[in-house]
Amino acid sequence: MPRRTPFDVPRTLGVLPDAAVAKYLSRGMQAGQENPPQVALRKESSPLPREEARWNTSPIRDLVEHAMSRFADDRRAADGWLAPRLHATVRMTRAEAAAPGLWNHMAMLVAPDYVVWRHKREEMAQSSRFCGPHYTQCFSRLWWAAELFRDGSDYRPVRVACAAQDILNTTLRLDVIDHRPTAQALLRVFDRLITAGTPYVGDHVNALSSAVNTAGSTLVYDVLAPDSPRLTDELYDWIAEAEEAPAVDRNRLPDGPDDGSVPANSVDALVPLFDKLLAEAPLRRRKPNDDRSEAASLPEQRRGVSLDKQLPPWMV
């Protein structure tokens, strides 16, 4: 039986300022004991520039309700299932996704119950899960994980990115992840660690992420492993197709924008370097009961730009 949403959901996404979240987000909401003040939040919201099918909220509600039912016994495993489907449902450019107001609206007016369900630890979910940086906000982090770790239209690498929470919590923050071969080479190393059942895989993820970020920059890695240009027209075509696209399949991965695959030889060039960095990187051991260092299961399967950082041309 489908869930009954305990509050009215707006028909379309909008923009909700950070100040409104700070004003109305209560401890009761964070604990899942209160519904959002819909009337007040709608007054604080503004509509998106154009009314388009990609902004409809009903497909988002369908996804989060299914995720809460499907992954009731392993909430972290919902990340790998939801990330590619959220990305393929809410189709937009990186510039559009970099606006925090859209994610605030999604978390406060469309699916606050999912935020609490996924991120409630002990008594409540942190406020940053409703309104926070790209690697913390509940929905932004999933959309950006899918955007930055997909290989063109192929979302399979995204499941690896969501398999260990430290990839989302740490690796997603790095500027070098904007370089697609770097992102794919890191995932190849991480996948090997996860498949081998490496204990405390999160410690290895953090160590390698830090080493890769320290050892170079996007420019350096682009010299070692050139990327191919992104096919902008194909991206815009994929976004436009949202007007007629059916709902994403719950049991089969959707197809992302066919805007160019990552050159395999560039990924191959970086993997030995990253293996060497991992072998030399110091590990910071955490307590055995710290579940952030454990890999989540792999089910079937924002990058937000800081407010003080201007968008480079390639993100438009």
Secondary structure, DSSP 8 states (H G I E B T S, - for coil): -----SS---SB-EE--HHHHHHH--HHHHTTSS---HHHHHHH-EE-SS--GGGBSHHHHHHHHHHHHHTTT-GGGHHHHHHHHHHHHS---HHHHT-HHHHHHIIIII-HHHHHHHH-BTTB--GGGTS--TTTSHHHHHHHHHHHH-BTTB-HHHHHHTTBHHHHHTGGG-GGGGSHHHHHHHHHHHHHHHHTT-TTHHHHHHHHHHHHHHH--HHHHHHHS------HHHHHHHHHGGGT-----SSS------S----HHHHHHHHHHHHHHHHHS------TT-GGGSB-----------TTS---GGG-
